[in-house]
Each structure stands twice: as C-alpha cells, then as structure tokens.
Amino acid sequence: MSFESEKEFEQHLREYVISPLLADRSDFHLMKSKKAVDILICRNGIKPALFFIEVKYHRNNHGRLGFGQAKGGGFQPELLMKNPDYFNSNMRWIIGLENEEGYLFLNNDEIIATVNGGKVEEKYNGIRVNELKKLTFLDLGQLQEEISKWIF
C-alpha cells in the first residue's frame, strides 16, 4: 500500500472504507472537521455515541512514526497517558505502512504496547514500526467488518 502522505491515506479511508459503511445509515454522521482526532463518527438515535479514529501512515523515508507534538503535548499523548475507559472503548487507530498490504486496526492499549519504551510520557512519543509489522494486517473487507462490529 503506497500513499504520498498521511492526509492522502486518511482521504482513502474516508472515501473507500468508512463512507460506504455509513451510506445507508441515516443515524450515522461522518464529521469533516478534525479538531480532536482525524476521523469522528457520530451515532444518533436511542444509543447516541461518538467514535474516534486516529489515522497514522508511515513512509519508509520518514524514519519514525510519531504522535503528539514534538515535546509530548497534544491530545494523543494525554489520552494515552490517562487511558480513560471511554476512549479505550470508543477510539481506534488505523495504521498503514508503506510496502505492507492492508491495514492495522488497533485500540489504545495495543498502541501503548507498541510505543518506544512501552510507556507514553511527556516527551516525543514514537511507535515502533518493527512491532507493528509483527501484527496481523487486514484487507479492506476485513477492516470494514471490524469497524462494523465496533460501531454498529
């Protein structure tokens, strides 16, 4: 799988993975604004909920796969340091790696397990790409199935 940027990977996910899942569901909204996370899905109705998706894409020439601001600030590191139950249930990470076919669909605990040093701290936080390569990648259909089980 090859994309020029994380932005292009996110657009691919919105257009070819998530939008088709929500197309016939008027009680779900895929939000365009990206203040807290890359992708926000809102469910209306009897059991309203928010589903947060953080998107990461690693190109081989990038070296490390980081998150948060350079000094460890930002929403992602704070969220992973505190690791509240709500976000462990209602947040996922979709990761793509250049030259790897498929997608990783991980929860916060799984992301924490791949962080350099095994712990998120107030510093530059990076995800160990070699650890990600050991995980099971999903094809597009499998990713859609996992997202469906999670949000429906």
Phi, psi and omega in degrees: 000129183224125176229153180286333185201167175296324178299317178294321177297316178299316179299320176301314180297316179299313188282319189253346182248303189276312181305316177299327178293326186264356188306319183258018184239096183291345180274002178243142179230128174266113185281145179272323182292146185229067181277316184260314181224173183291318182229129178235126178246129179252133175251125175266183174101207186297320180240074181297147180201161173244139178236123185254132177233123174260132184251132175227138177225129182249123171261143184304325181280000178279338184081269185261161176246101186255170174213156184080185179276168185304329183259016176092000180279180177104173185294314186299308179298318179299315180300316182286330177292316181279328177046056179294146181305320182304313182284333175293330177275324191249016178226140175223161177242130173250122185239135174239144179236132176303139180070011173242131178276129175106187188230150169256138180234102191236151173267178184298319179299321179292324176294314180304322180294341181259000184286143176308128181080356178072010183210137176274130182226178177277072179201182174295125181251129179234151177262133180284107183299323179298327176290322178297322182295342178279347184276168181274120178274145181256145171279177185303314179297318178294321177297315178298321178296317179294319178296318179300315179298326183285314187261339183265000000 
